[in-house]
Amino acid sequence: MKEWVRGVTKVTDRTGPVDRVGTRYIVRFGPVKSPTQVLESDPPRRFSTRFGNWYLRGVNTTTFEPEGDGTRITEEFVTEGWVSAITARLFGAGSYKGSFQGELNEFAKLAEREAGATDDGAPSA
């Protein structure tokens, strides 16, 4: 996770596999903790978690759909409370590395690298 989500320093206190509904873990952003619970896991199609602390909490759902030679990733964040709505708006704006779009861009680079893809579609050496 820290490879694509800016500010994540570690993930701790995992209660089970992250692909199992009900698993809980703590995502740490330095001293700030974000307790997280897996709500839905249907690999390789869908993954959903409830996350949160005092300044950003809600539900995050990610869907993966085949599209052409690749995969379309759709991220949906539903925040809870007005503080979370404001925080999400700040993180949602722009494409800098710490924004939601920036995180998706970093995730795409990581996925392409792990798949061994190159610009021409041939496996990398």
C-alpha positions, -999 to +999 in steps of 0.1 A: +000+000+000+028+025+008+040+021-028+010+041-041-007+058-011+014+088-002+019+092+036+013+056+046+041+046+069+029+011+077+000-013+081-004-030+114-027-051+136-040-073+108-065-099+120-065-121+089-060-121+051-068-088+034-090-106+009-113-120+036-145-101+046-143-090+082-105-087+083-094-056+102-061-037+101-047-003+110-033+020+082-008+044+098+001+078+084+029+086+107+013+089+142-023+090+127-042+057+127-070+047+103-088+016+114-099-003+084-123-033+079-128-054+047-165-052+038-164-070+004-138-091-014-145-106-048-111-110-065-104-099-091-135-078-096-143-059-064-129-048-031-145-026-004-134-013+030-147+009+058-119+032+069-116+061+092-105+084+119-117+118+131-107+137+099-114+111+071-138+082+074-162+063+051-163+035+026-140+029-003-150+005-031-128-005-060-140-023-091-118-038-118-134-044-152-117-057-184-114-030-211-097-037-243-062-050-236-063-036-201-084-031-170-106-002-160-103+007-123-131+026-107-126+040-072-156+052-051-152+070-018-183+077+002-174+098+032-192+101+065-196+135+082-188+171+072-152+170+083-146+139+061-164+156+032-141+186+033-109+165+038-119+142+008-125+173-013-090+185-006-074+150-013-096+146-044-085+177-062-057+175-087-033+147-097-004+153-074+010+122-058-010+126-025-043+132-042-068+103-049-060+106-086-023+107-079-026+075-059-045+058-088-017+069-112+009+054-089-011+022-085-014+019-124+024+023-127+029-004-100+004-028-117+020-023-151+054-029-137+043-061-120+026-073-151+058-069-170+042-046-196+060-022-219+047+005-241+045-020-271+027-046-250+057-070-251+069-085-218+098-066-202+132-082-200 
